[in-house]
Amino acid sequence: MGFWRNLFVGAAAVKVHNALKRPTVVAPDGFTIVGLEQDGIGPGWKVYFIENSHPNTRRLHSIRAGTQGWTYGSKQFRVFWPR
């Protein structure tokens, strides 16, 4: 029983540690960030965004630690990580 409890507590600690390192995502003109959630236990994050001209279509992009940005069409999204 002690092993499983330690494993569970360790996984919870990793999740909290990663949640405290939440990135800041800056959207270009014409886009809005509508959600940011942690992807599992690891360092990945899911970024949900919409194009303001098509507000009914929510898009998803996954980022991991070290991602500095990504391009969607001709627009550049920027990602800033806490130190």
Helices and strands as residue ranges (DSSP letters): H 2-20, E 24-26, E 31-39, E 44-51, E 54-63, E 69-72, E 75-80
